[in-house]
Amino acid sequence: MEEIYAKFVSQKISKTRWRPVPPGSLQTADTFAAGSWDNEENYVSLWSIGDFGNLDSDGGFEGDHQLLCDIRHHGDVMDLQFFDQERIVAASSTGCVTVFLHHPNNQTLSVSQQWTAAHYHTGPGSPSCGSAPCTGVVCNNPEIVTVGEDGRINLFRADHKEAVRTIDNADSSTLHAVTFLRTPEILTVNSIGQLKIWDFRKQGNEPSQILSLTGDRVPLHCVDRHPNQQHVVATGGQDGMLSIWDVRQGTMPVSLLKAHEAEMWEVHFHPSNPDHLFTCSEDGSLWHWDASTDVPEKSSLFNQGGRNSTFLSHSISNQASVHQSLISSWLSTDPAKDRIEITSLLPSRTLSVNSLDVLGPCLVCGTDSEAIYVTKQLFS
């Protein structure tokens, strides 16, 4: 079992993100950002993780995450993304999008840019300009894309005061999350179980593709794209199911995996080891899914926590014709055949695990039990 360290931070944590490591650098992740929600005052904070398990000069453990700096944030932090090494983009329940700048010389955060009314409700029944929560952000320097409860998509550029592009009525339902598929294309998930692909090269307000879970319009809360195979996408939603999609084929998921017992809040492929995937849930669980094909016969699908996961698998597309080596293990695995191993990473159930992030051997997650958990030994 990986050593996982808890730090109690006296606020509910809605988002956690590793600061990216400079390209070509051999260092591992050592700094993460966190955002809070549902507190009297909310904050965006930066933390250093130090050397776990090493004794410091006072004979105590250096295992604690150290707070480097924090700054007040108006409204709940709905999403948080690093734009680059120094800048962090925060999405607010007030509809505001803020870029914070980290000053490492005196360890402070300041507001470097802000779009105060990025998301808002208009039309009958809403105030003249009622704010709408900004629910998701994705960055691809110099671009920042935001989505919101108002069904609006904004394309911002750092250092531009106005949006470069806005798709006003992109969706009649709430957009919950967004990711880049490739540079001009993004993918959104919404509250009626749809994935939509948008191409910024095209004019107009129509998506270039719509995929959906047939039948039940289960809200989708999170999405992540496979880091090497841009057509492979994972989503999670209100029913706790993990869905794997191939956006080149059909309009339905390639496989549906029975996962958590409540809402899945985030799903992340490991950025450099994408046969590994991580999910977290309202039910207080944090799972590591291992689909690497060299795994020996699994003794149990769920080897931690004493309960077996049952799997529901639909291999919808016929992949025999596709050259086998090109298929991601997530598309070729038949989950029913015991090929995915799931490990529960938290020692005991907690309140909702709202957010997680992985980088190299390191994982961080934030919870409603006012704790941030970190491990530096994911694959040991």
Buried (B, 14 or more C-beta within 10 A) or exposed (E): EBEBBBBEBEBBBBBBBBBBBEEEEEEEBBBBBBBBBEBEEBBBBBBBBBEBEEEEEEEEBBBBBEBBBBBEBBBBBBBBBBBEEBBBBBBBBBBBBBBBBBEEEEEBBEEBBBBEEBBBBBEEEEEEEEBBBBBBBBBBEEBBBBBBBBBBBBBBBBEBEEBEBBBEEBBEBBBBBBBBBEEBBBBBBBBBBBBBBBBBEEEEEEBEBEBBBEEEBBBBBBBBBBBEBBBBBBBBBBBBBBBBBBBEBEBBBBBBBBBBEBBBBBBBBBBEBBBBBBBBBBBBBBBBBBBBEEBEEBEEBBEBBEEEBEBEBBBBBEBEEBEEEEBBBBBBBEBBEBBBBBBBBBEEEBBBBBBBBBBBBBBBBBBBBBBBBBBBBBEE
